[in-house]
Structures are given as structure tokens and as C-alpha cells.
């Protein structure tokens, strides 16, 4: 099912088998959301941002932005650029961030992951962050995901299960 929103394609209701919805974003990434998630587009600083909300009563919002980056001549090529982006993404010097990791996938893609506790408009939130990047000839294709969860829900058993499904979907995302 195609959406009339810029950059997104996919369904929000899940397939007949209840397996979820295939989402394609900005000709850069394709992944499968769990069943029942609502798909929308927000704009932030002139950029379209994919937003995905779990079915009620679940809390939180998954956001997605993508980019294509041409490496600088002194960066070590696309692989060096991807590694540099991944390390910056996990914010090694930021005391608010934790659970950082940077890994290479079997297909050669780089995946970085971190968790950050913040205050947003006076509300405690936990942000789970993922960056997946792959070499696409002359550039690096990158998808950056952020799942914002109210701080009081962090650690709830149902949220932990949902985060596991989100993590699996992102880790298995295809960079196009």
C-alpha cells in the first residue's frame, strides 16, 4: 500500500498474516514494522521525518531520517566515513548517553546504537538511537532511527518487548 506522503511507502495495518508492514523511506532504507503501527511524516528544519507510532495503548514514537554522504578525500573512503559517522552518532563524550555500540553487519553495513535520557519540555524521556549505514558506490547511505519513550515507561515489560521488536526490525533493515 502506498502513502501519499513524501518519501514513505508501506502499510500501517500489517499483512493478512499479522507479520507487520514493509516500510520504504526516501529510496534509502526498507524495514518491517510490527502490525498496527501508524505511519506519518513530520517536517523538521525543512527535512521530512518519518514518524511511526505503535498501536494504543503502547507509548512512544519512532522517528527516521536518512542521508547520503559523499566522503571527503582524506576520510578513508566510504568505509571510513561510515565508521566516523557511527562513532559520532553514539556520542562517546556525552554523559547522558549509554549502552553504546558500533558493529559491522555481515552484509558490510555499519550499525551504531545508543540510549540517551533527556528532558523534553520538562518531561523525562528515554531515546533509543540506531544508525545504519552502507557503502553505495560513491556515497554512504545512512538511516538514523530514534525511538522516544516517556521516562516513566522505560523498563516496563510491555515496552521492553516492543523495543525488542523495534531493535530487530532496525537491525534487519535493508539499506538501498
C-alpha positions as CSV (number, residue, x, y, z in Angstrom):
1,X,0.0,0.0,0.0
2,X,1.5,3.4,-1.0
3,X,1.2,6.5,1.1
4,X,0.7,10.0,-0.4
5,X,3.4,11.3,2.0
6,X,6.8,12.3,0.6
7,X,9.4,9.6,0.9
8,X,7.3,6.9,2.6
9,X,5.8,3.8,1.2
10,X,4.3,0.9,3.0
11,X,1.3,0.0,5.0
12,X,0.3,0.7,8.5
13,X,-2.1,-2.1,9.3
14,X,0.0,-5.3,8.9
15,X,-0.4,-8.1,6.4
16,X,-3.1,-10.7,6.4
17,X,-0.7,-13.0,8.3
18,X,-0.2,-10.3,11.1
19,X,3.5,-10.1,10.4
20,X,3.6,-6.3,10.0
21,X,4.2,-3.7,7.4
22,X,7.0,-3.1,4.9
23,X,8.2,0.5,5.0
24,X,10.4,2.1,2.4
25,X,11.8,5.6,3.1
26,X,13.4,8.1,0.8
27,X,14.8,5.4,-1.5
28,X,17.4,4.7,1.2
29,X,16.0,2.1,3.7
30,X,13.4,-0.6,3.8
31,X,12.3,-2.3,7.0
32,X,9.3,-4.1,8.5
33,X,7.3,-2.6,11.4
34,X,5.2,-4.7,13.8
35,X,1.5,-4.9,13.0
36,X,-0.8,-1.9,13.6
37,X,1.8,1.0,13.6
38,X,0.6,4.3,12.3
39,X,2.8,5.9,9.6
40,X,3.1,9.7,9.1
41,X,5.6,12.4,8.1
42,X,6.7,15.4,10.1
43,X,8.9,18.2,9.0
44,X,11.9,19.2,11.0
45,X,14.1,22.1,9.8
46,X,12.8,21.6,6.2
47,X,13.5,17.8,6.2
48,X,10.9,15.1,6.0
49,X,11.0,12.9,9.1
50,X,9.2,9.5,9.1
51,X,7.2,9.0,12.2
52,X,5.8,5.7,13.3
53,X,3.5,5.2,16.3
54,X,2.7,1.9,17.9
55,X,-1.0,0.9,18.3
56,X,-2.7,2.1,21.5
57,X,-2.2,1.7,24.4
58,X,1.5,1.5,23.7
59,X,3.5,4.7,24.2
60,X,6.4,6.2,22.2
61,X,7.2,7.3,18.7
62,X,9.8,6.1,16.3
63,X,11.4,8.7,14.0
64,X,13.5,8.2,10.9
65,X,15.7,10.4,8.8
66,X,18.1,9.4,6.0
67,X,21.1,10.9,4.3
68,X,23.5,10.3,1.5
69,X,27.1,11.4,2.3
70,X,29.9,11.7,-0.2
71,X,33.2,11.1,1.6
72,X,35.9,13.8,1.9
73,X,39.1,12.9,0.1
74,X,41.0,12.4,3.4
75,X,38.3,10.4,5.1
76,X,39.4,6.9,4.2
77,X,36.6,6.5,1.6
78,X,33.0,5.4,2.2
79,X,34.0,2.9,4.9
80,X,36.0,5.5,6.8
81,X,33.1,8.0,6.6
82,X,30.6,5.4,7.8
83,X,32.8,4.5,10.8
84,X,33.4,8.1,11.7
85,X,29.6,8.9,11.5
86,X,28.8,5.8,13.6
87,X,31.3,6.9,16.4
88,X,30.0,10.5,16.4
89,X,26.4,9.1,16.5
90,X,26.9,7.2,19.8
91,X,28.3,10.4,21.4
92,X,31.3,8.9,23.3
93,X,31.8,12.1,25.3
94,X,28.2,12.8,26.2
95,X,27.4,11.7,29.8
96,X,23.7,11.4,29.0
97,X,24.3,8.6,26.6
98,X,24.9,5.0,27.5
99,X,24.7,1.4,26.1
100,X,26.8,2.5,23.1
101,X,27.9,0.0,20.4
102,X,29.3,0.2,16.9
103,X,29.3,-3.0,14.9
104,X,29.7,-4.3,11.4
105,X,26.9,-6.4,9.9
106,X,27.5,-9.5,7.8
107,X,26.5,-7.6,4.7
108,X,29.2,-4.9,5.3
109,X,26.8,-2.3,6.8
110,X,27.7,-0.5,9.9
111,X,25.2,-0.2,12.8
112,X,25.6,2.1,15.8
113,X,23.3,2.1,18.8
114,X,23.0,4.2,21.9
115,X,20.4,5.1,24.6
116,X,20.0,8.6,26.0
117,X,18.0,10.0,28.9
118,X,16.8,13.6,28.3
119,X,14.3,16.2,29.4
120,X,11.9,17.3,26.7
121,X,9.7,20.3,27.6
122,X,10.1,19.3,31.3
123,X,9.3,15.6,30.7
124,X,11.8,12.8,31.2
125,X,12.2,10.8,28.1
126,X,14.4,7.9,27.1
127,X,15.6,7.9,23.5
128,X,16.9,4.7,21.9
129,X,19.0,5.5,18.9
130,X,20.2,3.5,15.9
131,X,22.3,4.4,12.8
132,X,22.7,2.0,9.9
133,X,24.9,2.9,7.0
134,X,26.2,1.1,3.9
135,X,28.6,1.8,1.1
136,X,26.6,2.6,-2.1
137,X,29.3,3.1,-4.7
138,X,30.3,6.8,-4.5
139,X,28.5,7.6,-1.2
140,X,27.3,6.3,2.1
141,X,23.6,5.7,2.5
142,X,22.6,6.2,6.2
143,X,19.3,5.7,8.1
144,X,19.0,7.2,11.6
145,X,16.2,6.0,13.9
146,X,15.2,7.4,17.2
147,X,12.5,5.8,19.5
148,X,11.4,8.3,22.1
149,X,9.7,6.8,25.2
150,X,8.3,8.6,28.2
151,X,10.8,8.1,31.0
152,X,8.2,6.6,33.4
153,X,7.5,3.8,30.8
154,X,11.2,2.9,30.4
155,X,11.7,-0.6,31.8
156,X,8.1,-1.5,31.7
157,X,7.8,-5.1,30.5
158,X,5.5,-4.3,27.6
159,X,7.8,-1.5,26.4
160,X,10.8,-3.9,26.7
161,X,9.0,-6.4,24.4
162,X,8.2,-3.6,21.9
163,X,11.8,-2.3,22.0
164,X,13.0,-5.8,21.2
165,X,10.7,-5.9,18.1
166,X,11.9,-2.4,17.0
167,X,15.5,-3.3,17.5
168,X,15.0,-6.5,15.4
169,X,13.3,-4.6,12.6
170,X,16.0,-1.9,12.5
171,X,18.9,-4.4,12.7
172,X,17.4,-6.3,9.8
173,X,16.7,-3.1,7.8
174,X,17.9,-3.1,4.2
175,X,20.0,-0.1,3.1
176,X,19.1,0.5,-0.6
